[in-house]
Amino acid sequence: MGLYRALPEDGVAWVTGASKGIGRQVALDLARQGYTVAATARNAERLAALADEVSGLKGRIVAFPGDVTDEKAMLETVAAIEERLGAVVLAVLNAGAYYPARGDALEVANFVKTYQINLFGVLHGLVPLIDRMRERERGQIALMGSVSAYGGLPMAAAYGASKAALNNMAEALKFDLDKMNIRLQVINPGFVETPLTNKNNFAMPALISVEKASARIVEGLRTGGFEVAFPRRFAWFLKFVNLFPHPAYFWFLNWAMGWRKRPLGPARRSRKISLTSKKIRLFSDKGRAKTKR
Ligand SMILES: NC(=O)c1ccc[n+]([C@@H]2O[C@H](COP(=O)([O-])OP(=O)(O)OC[C@H]3O[C@@H](n4cnc5c(N)ncnc54)[C@H](OP(=O)(O)O)[C@@H]3O)[C@@H](O)[C@H]2O)c1
């Protein structure tokens, strides 16, 4: 028999980072499928507004505000969800943050914040979930990674490293979680149009809408493969680039991103990181990209 795949009638779905961006849309789409969704993030007002938005959908959303960096709070949140709504059968541990890390202006605090949210924040949900799912002998958990996990990218020293750690952690844990009938997955999106990427002042190749990203995630949860990576062509392209020997890898990314020509210092409008339209087409599924000004 295959590993467990959650269904709305089996129990509750828990989504962290549900107050905006990808998590918010995934919570809505899961409620549309009929799930009772427990939604967690720090912003209680946004979560309450989201819960109100779902009237008329098959399922519902119930707000459980909380900070994923607080281990005790996450333990209590999982307990509260199960006490109030029932067993969590599906979790999308999505809460995350991006703090740019430039090599010429490294700040330890940015690394600490990044790991606290993106790595430990995920672990704080994962540990109590595994304890409970193990007892029930079934469950499905997806961790939110990123294609930046595949290899080092400019400005992503903290973010990419946290997502690489998540990917590695998921691979390592899958061996044992399989034995407990807990399906562990990792979601690696490319660029998605959300408040997180809205602050980017560079062209984002293969940028997709949050609705499209959520549709790919929900589909990936249904089909159940270990890695859910999208847009597919962009993800496979980056995987391929990461097979290059290091000199070719650094040469290619410097060329594609115009990075070597970019002076050190904070990115200003006039020093925008650029990908020419030709280069962008190399990366993107439809040659679509967006430049924030
Ligand atoms: N957008 C992209 O292009 C992209 C690409 C690859 C991967 N991802 C990943 O996808 C996930 C969602 O990204 P997004 O683009 O949707 O970002 P976003 O729009 O900034 O949303 C981030 C969500 O995480 C929550 N969050 C942040 N810190 C938290 C904390 N300490 N405790 C609880 N919740 C917290 C935020 O809610 P509160 O502020 O209310 O707490 C918000 O709901 C992240 O893990 C990100 O790394 C995004």
The ligand as an SDF file (V2000), in Angstrom:
LIG
                    3D

 48 52  0  0  0  0  0  0  0  0999 V2000
    7.3460   34.5010   -3.2490 N   0  0  0  0  0  0  0  0  0  0  0  0
    8.2880   33.7560   -3.8010 C   0  0  0  0  0  0  0  0  0  0  0  0
    8.7770   34.0540   -4.9050 O   0  0  0  0  0  0  0  0  0  0  0  0
    8.7790   32.5220   -3.1110 C   0  0  0  0  0  0  0  0  0  0  0  0
    9.6090   31.6570   -3.8260 C   0  0  0  0  0  0  0  0  0  0  0  0
   10.0860   30.5080   -3.2250 C   0  0  0  0  0  0  0  0  0  0  0  0
    9.7070   30.2140   -1.9300 C   0  0  0  0  0  0  0  0  0  0  0  0
    8.9070   31.0620   -1.2370 N   0  0  0  0  0  0  0  0  0  0  0  0
    8.5530   30.7200    0.1410 C   0  0  0  0  0  0  0  0  0  0  0  0
    7.1510   30.6570    0.2880 O   0  0  0  0  0  0  0  0  0  0  0  0
    6.7940   31.0080    1.6160 C   0  0  0  0  0  0  0  0  0  0  0  0
    5.7650   32.1120    1.5820 C   0  0  0  0  0  0  0  0  0  0  0  0
    6.3420   33.2160    0.9010 O   0  0  0  0  0  0  0  0  0  0  0  0
    5.4720   34.4290    0.3860 P   0  0  0  0  0  0  0  0  0  0  0  0
    6.1190   34.8980   -0.8500 O   0  0  0  0  0  0  0  0  0  0  0  0
    4.0370   34.0980    0.3950 O   0  0  0  0  0  0  0  0  0  0  0  0
    5.8270   35.4900    1.5260 O   0  0  0  0  0  0  0  0  0  0  0  0
    4.9290   36.6160    2.2180 P   0  0  0  0  0  0  0  0  0  0  0  0
    3.9060   37.1130    1.2790 O   0  0  0  0  0  0  0  0  0  0  0  0
    5.8890   37.5610    2.8210 O   0  0  0  0  0  0  0  0  0  0  0  0
    4.1820   35.7980    3.3720 O   0  0  0  0  0  0  0  0  0  0  0  0
    4.9170   35.2200    4.4090 C   0  0  0  0  0  0  0  0  0  0  0  0
    3.9590   34.6150    5.4090 C   0  0  0  0  0  0  0  0  0  0  0  0
    4.7430   34.0680    6.4850 O   0  0  0  0  0  0  0  0  0  0  0  0
    4.2470   34.5990    7.7050 C   0  0  0  0  0  0  0  0  0  0  0  0
    5.3150   34.7170    8.6900 N   0  0  0  0  0  0  0  0  0  0  0  0
    6.5060   35.3460    8.5670 C   0  0  0  0  0  0  0  0  0  0  0  0
    7.1790   35.2640    9.7220 N   0  0  0  0  0  0  0  0  0  0  0  0
    6.4030   34.5620   10.5890 C   0  0  0  0  0  0  0  0  0  0  0  0
    6.5480   34.1530   11.9220 C   0  0  0  0  0  0  0  0  0  0  0  0
    7.6390   34.4450   12.6320 N   0  0  0  0  0  0  0  0  0  0  0  0
    5.5460   33.4330   12.4850 N   0  0  0  0  0  0  0  0  0  0  0  0
    4.4320   33.1420   11.7880 C   0  0  0  0  0  0  0  0  0  0  0  0
    4.2360   33.4810   10.5200 N   0  0  0  0  0  0  0  0  0  0  0  0
    5.2150   34.2010    9.9300 C   0  0  0  0  0  0  0  0  0  0  0  0
    3.6680   35.9750    7.3340 C   0  0  0  0  0  0  0  0  0  0  0  0
    2.6400   36.3440    8.2360 O   0  0  0  0  0  0  0  0  0  0  0  0
    2.7890   37.3990    9.4490 P   0  0  0  0  0  0  0  0  0  0  0  0
    3.6680   38.4970    8.9760 O   0  0  0  0  0  0  0  0  0  0  0  0
    1.3630   37.7930    9.7010 O   0  0  0  0  0  0  0  0  0  0  0  0
    3.3660   36.6170   10.5800 O   0  0  0  0  0  0  0  0  0  0  0  0
    3.0140   35.6280    5.9980 C   0  0  0  0  0  0  0  0  0  0  0  0
    1.7570   35.0680    6.2030 O   0  0  0  0  0  0  0  0  0  0  0  0
    8.0930   31.3920    2.3140 C   0  0  0  0  0  0  0  0  0  0  0  0
    8.5930   30.2810    3.0280 O   0  0  0  0  0  0  0  0  0  0  0  0
    9.0150   31.7250    1.1650 C   0  0  0  0  0  0  0  0  0  0  0  0
   10.3640   31.5660    1.5080 O   0  0  0  0  0  0  0  0  0  0  0  0
    8.4250   32.2230   -1.7990 C   0  0  0  0  0  0  0  0  0  0  0  0
  1  2  1  0
  2  3  2  0
  2  4  1  0
  4  5  1  0
  4 48  2  0
  5  6  2  0
  6  7  1  0
  7  8  2  0
  8  9  1  0
  8 48  1  0
  9 10  1  0
  9 46  1  0
 10 11  1  0
 11 12  1  0
 11 44  1  0
 12 13  1  0
 13 14  1  0
 14 15  2  0
 14 16  1  0
 14 17  1  0
 17 18  1  0
 18 19  2  0
 18 20  1  0
 18 21  1  0
 21 22  1  0
 22 23  1  0
 23 24  1  0
 23 42  1  0
 24 25  1  0
 25 26  1  0
 25 36  1  0
 26 27  1  0
 26 35  1  0
 27 28  2  0
 28 29  1  0
 29 30  1  0
 29 35  2  0
 30 31  1  0
 30 32  2  0
 32 33  1  0
 33 34  2  0
 34 35  1  0
 36 37  1  0
 36 42  1  0
 37 38  1  0
 38 39  2  0
 38 40  1  0
 38 41  1  0
 42 43  1  0
 44 45  1  0
 44 46  1  0
 46 47  1  0
M  CHG  2   8   1  16  -1
M  END
$$$$
